[in-house]
């Protein structure tokens, strides 16, 4: 029996599914993981190739997985590092709650509210059709938004410290999502657990 089922908020339930489980970790647990991830992950500035121009972002990332998967987005390929003990622990918790198997995790570090992510879908071919992606948040609470590609309907929520958001079904086909910039001065760490289906370079 999943203890979180009665707490789930269905943020998106049309043309896709996005379920918010709220806080799945105690504050003490969330604080501990936040400090460990902030200190021990080998964070690197994210890169993108947009309209032929190479861009380096202030936001930092890390990519971990079961194998040395290549993950390509924004025309840049990244090679997965081995799991850390803490990431394996968190993956196990997420898999138990969502009843879903994940083989990789893209980590994002936003130093403050000046760093965000524009509207996009996680629809890379390497994720397969209708990917299931679990978002685990630590640190500063930030607004997270969805926008329907056709109707332009917008839905937003606040991702709390130690909380879980799950996207599945046709969400990446029909919806965009973003992390808007804001007047927040503390860091936020976001773990996005996903499954690489096949290698596309």
TADALIN-V331462 format. One record per backbone hydrogen bond with DSSP energy under -1.0 kcal/mol. CO is the residue of the C=O (numbers start at 0). NH is the residue of the N-H. Records with the same first field share a line. If there is no record, write none. Layout:
CO = NH + NH
This chain:
1 = 4
3 = 6
8 = 10 + 19
11 = 17
16 = 167
17 = 10 + 11
18 = 165
19 = 8
21 = 163
25 = 29
26 = 30
27 = 31
28 = 32
29 = 33
30 = 34
31 = 35
32 = 36
33 = 37
34 = 38
35 = 39
36 = 40
40 = 42
43 = 60
45 = 56
47 = 54
49 = 52
52 = 49
54 = 47
58 = 45
59 = 108
60 = 43
61 = 106
62 = 80
63 = 104
66 = 68
68 = 79
70 = 77
72 = 75
73 = 48
75 = 72
77 = 70
80 = 64
83 = 87
84 = 88
85 = 89
86 = 90
87 = 91
88 = 92
89 = 93
90 = 94
91 = 95
92 = 96
93 = 97
94 = 98
102 = 65
103 = 193
104 = 63
105 = 191
106 = 61
107 = 189
108 = 59
109 = 187
111 = 114
112 = 181
116 = 178
119 = 176
120 = 122
123 = 126
124 = 127
125 = 196
132 = 166
133 = 192
134 = 164
135 = 190
136 = 161
137 = 188
141 = 158
143 = 156
144 = 177
145 = 154
146 = 175
147 = 151
152 = 147
154 = 145
156 = 143
158 = 141
159 = 162
161 = 23 + 24
162 = 136
163 = 20
164 = 134
165 = 18
166 = 132
167 = 16 + 170
169 = 173
170 = 174
173 = 148
175 = 146
176 = 119
177 = 144
178 = 116
181 = 183
183 = 112
186 = 139
187 = 109
188 = 137
189 = 107
190 = 135
191 = 105
192 = 133
193 = 102 + 103
